[in-house]
Amino acid sequence: MDIDAYLNRIGYHGPRDPTARTLRELHTAHMLTVPFENLSIHLGQPIIIDEDALFHKIVERRRGGFCYELNGLFAALLRALGFDVTLLSAGVAHQGGGFGPEFDHMALLVYAPGDRGLGTGDWGLGSGSQSPIANPQSPIPAPGGWLADVGFGDSFRQPLRLDEPGAQQQDGPAYQFRREGERWTLLACEDGTTWTPQYQFSLQPRRLDDYVAMCHYHQTSPASSFTQRRLCSLATPQGRITLSDMRLIFTSDGVKQERLLADQQEYAAALREHFGINLDA
């Protein structure tokens, strides 16, 4: 892992010690510089879940990717900096209810070693328990664990504390966790009243190659949302910019503007100008 090259890719020049502050700043920088995109699928380019291949695509070619790519490589960066990282399997919430299958989405459980032991949440361990066990591979997180996710598109800019029982407000939506046994659900609230499920996950540790089958499905199945339309989306300090097929959408301070691109030449120009992506590179 070439840490310097990766940090230059995301425009990060802050501290590198594995602390909660560093994690928050890295997460935010990643969200603001590396787009969530599925263009490789529509270009017939196979997505290979391998650290070297992901580094070449995202860092050297300055592309984006979807969850397996973005979170897979971000996990490698965090580990290289000294964080404890566990890959998590999640099922994305369906509009009509229920969740997708295992490995539908990849998220990360991250520990900043200097932040261990700071949590105060109720983990339902029984009246005789003093605290959760401090083991990042445990299905019950030690205090100080964070949910990180730079591969879910329009989502939280900074990682979320797993041991926070209440709402966690960020710029815009608020987020919170609901736990039922070993299953956790991430919920988001944009209007101050309605909590909408985002995805459900367990804390069982996974390996990168566990996601290969679902990654292939999302690249090839007509039922996958990733094969149905081209998408490139990036967070901005004021909101988000998204290219959805030929629609270019700007959202700033809650105000949305949209225009239809005329042709593929204008489409390629929009990718270069707004996302730094040159498909010919």
Secondary structure as UniProt FT lines:
FT   HELIX           3..9
FT   TURN            10..11
FT   HELIX           20..33
FT   STRAND          36..37
FT   HELIX           39..42
FT   TURN            43..44
FT   HELIX           51..55
FT   HELIX           56..60
FT   HELIX           67..80
FT   TURN            81..82
FT   STRAND          84..93
FT   TURN            95..96
FT   TURN            102..103
FT   STRAND          105..111
FT   HELIX           113..115
FT   TURN            116..117
FT   TURN            127..128
FT   TURN            136..137
FT   TURN            143..144
FT   STRAND          145..148
FT   STRAND          160..161
FT   TURN            162..163
FT   STRAND          168..169
FT   STRAND          174..180
FT   TURN            181..182
FT   STRAND          183..189
FT   STRAND          196..201
FT   HELIX           208..211
FT   HELIX           212..220
FT   TURN            222..223
FT   HELIX           225..228
FT   STRAND          231..236
FT   TURN            237..238
FT   STRAND          239..244
FT   TURN            245..246
FT   STRAND          247..252
FT   TURN            253..254
FT   STRAND          255..260
FT   HELIX           264..275
FT   TURN            279..280
//
